[in-house]
Amino acid sequence: MEKKQRIILFWVLTVVGFLSHSMLELMPAFWGESIASMDPPAPAGMIAFMACLTYLVPVAGILLTVYGKGKTARVIQAVLACLMAVFTLFHMSELFTGFTPAQLLVMPLMFVIALLMAIDSIKFCKA
C-alpha cells in the first residue's frame, strides 16, 4: 500500500477509534443504567479542545496528505500525527485511574495506530 494511502487510513481509523471510545461509554444507557457523570459539566473550552482534537486535527491531516504540496505540508501533517500519538498515549493513561474494561481494547489500539501513523508520517517527510 502506498504511504499516502496508509497515512489516510490511519487518520480514518483514529476518527473511528474516537467514535468507538465515545460509544462504549454510552453503551450502558441501552441497558437502563445511568451514564451521567457526577462531576460538574465540562467547560466550553474543554469541549472545543476535544472537538478540535478528535475531528479537526484528523481532517486537517487527511487534507494535508491528499492536497498538500511540498515539504511544508508533509511536515505539518507529521507534526499533527505526532501530536495525536502523544495525546492518545496520555488519554490512555485514564485506564489507570478510571478503569473501564471496554476501553481496554480501544485505547491501546488507538495508541498503536497513532504511533504507526506518526512513524509513517515522519518517513513520508523524509522521502
C-alpha positions as CSV (number, residue, x, y, z in Angstrom):
1,M,0.0,0.0,0.0
2,E,1.3,3.5,-0.9
3,K,2.5,5.5,2.1
4,K,-0.1,8.3,1.5
5,Q,-2.9,5.8,1.5
6,R,-1.7,4.2,4.6
7,I,-1.5,7.6,6.4
8,I,-5.0,8.5,5.3
9,L,-6.2,5.0,6.5
10,F,-4.6,5.7,9.9
11,W,-6.3,9.1,10.2
12,V,-9.7,7.5,9.4
13,L,-9.0,4.7,12.0
14,T,-8.2,7.4,14.5
15,V,-11.6,9.1,14.0
16,V,-13.3,5.7,14.2
17,G,-11.4,4.9,17.4
18,F,-12.6,8.2,19.0
19,L,-16.2,7.3,17.9
20,S,-15.9,3.8,19.3
21,H,-14.4,5.2,22.5
22,S,-17.3,7.6,23.0
23,M,-19.9,4.9,22.0
24,L,-18.5,2.4,24.5
25,E,-19.1,5.0,27.3
26,L,-22.7,5.4,26.2
27,M,-23.5,1.7,25.9
28,P,-24.7,1.2,29.5
29,A,-27.6,3.5,28.7
30,F,-29.0,0.8,26.4
31,W,-29.5,-1.4,29.5
32,G,-31.1,1.3,31.5
33,E,-28.0,2.3,33.5
34,S,-27.2,5.9,34.2
35,I,-24.3,7.4,32.2
36,A,-24.5,10.8,33.9
37,S,-21.2,12.0,35.4
38,M,-21.2,13.2,39.0
39,D,-18.6,15.8,38.0
40,P,-19.7,19.3,37.1
41,P,-20.3,19.9,33.4
42,A,-17.2,20.2,31.2
43,P,-16.2,23.8,30.5
44,A,-16.9,25.0,26.9
45,G,-13.2,25.4,26.3
46,M,-12.6,21.7,27.0
47,I,-15.4,20.7,24.7
48,A,-14.0,22.9,21.9
49,F,-10.5,21.4,22.5
50,M,-11.8,17.9,22.3
51,A,-13.8,18.7,19.1
52,C,-10.6,20.1,17.5
53,L,-8.5,17.1,18.6
54,T,-11.0,14.4,17.6
55,Y,-12.3,15.8,14.3
56,L,-10.5,18.9,13.0
57,V,-6.9,17.6,13.5
58,P,-7.6,14.3,11.7
59,V,-9.5,16.2,8.9
60,A,-6.5,18.6,8.6
61,G,-4.2,15.6,8.5
62,I,-6.1,13.9,5.7
63,L,-6.4,17.2,3.7
64,L,-2.7,17.9,4.0
65,T,-1.9,14.3,2.9
66,V,-4.2,14.4,-0.1
67,Y,-3.9,18.0,-1.3
68,G,-0.7,19.3,0.4
69,K,2.2,20.0,-2.0
70,G,5.8,20.2,-0.9
71,K,7.8,19.7,2.3
72,T,5.8,22.2,4.4
73,A,2.6,20.2,4.1
74,R,4.3,17.0,4.9
75,V,6.0,18.5,8.0
76,I,2.7,19.9,9.3
77,Q,1.0,16.6,8.8
78,A,3.8,14.8,10.6
79,V,3.6,17.2,13.5
80,L,-0.2,16.6,13.7
81,A,0.3,12.8,13.6
82,C,2.9,13.0,16.4
83,L,0.6,15.3,18.4
84,M,-2.1,12.6,18.0
85,A,0.2,9.9,19.2
86,V,1.2,11.8,22.3
87,F,-2.5,12.7,23.0
88,T,-3.6,9.1,22.7
89,L,-0.8,8.0,25.0
90,F,-1.8,10.5,27.6
91,H,-5.5,9.7,27.1
92,M,-4.8,6.0,27.5
93,S,-3.5,6.8,31.0
94,E,-7.1,7.1,32.1
95,L,-7.2,3.3,32.1
96,F,-5.1,3.5,35.3
97,T,-7.4,5.9,37.2
98,G,-10.9,5.1,36.0
99,F,-10.8,1.6,34.6
100,T,-13.5,0.8,32.1
101,P,-13.0,-2.8,30.7
102,A,-14.5,-1.9,27.4
103,Q,-11.9,0.8,26.8
104,L,-9.1,-1.8,27.4
105,L,-9.4,-2.9,23.8
106,V,-10.0,0.5,22.1
107,M,-7.5,2.8,23.8
108,P,-4.3,0.7,23.4
109,L,-5.2,0.0,19.8
110,M,-5.8,3.7,19.2
111,F,-2.3,4.4,20.5
112,V,-0.7,1.8,18.3
113,I,-2.5,3.2,15.2
114,A,-1.4,6.8,16.1
115,L,2.2,5.6,16.7
116,L,2.3,3.8,13.3
117,M,0.8,6.9,11.7
118,A,3.4,9.1,13.3
119,I,6.2,6.8,12.1
120,D,4.9,6.6,8.6
121,S,4.4,10.4,8.5
122,I,7.9,11.1,9.6
123,K,9.2,8.7,6.9
124,F,7.0,10.4,4.4
125,C,8.5,13.7,5.4
126,K,12.0,12.4,4.8
127,A,11.1,11.0,1.3
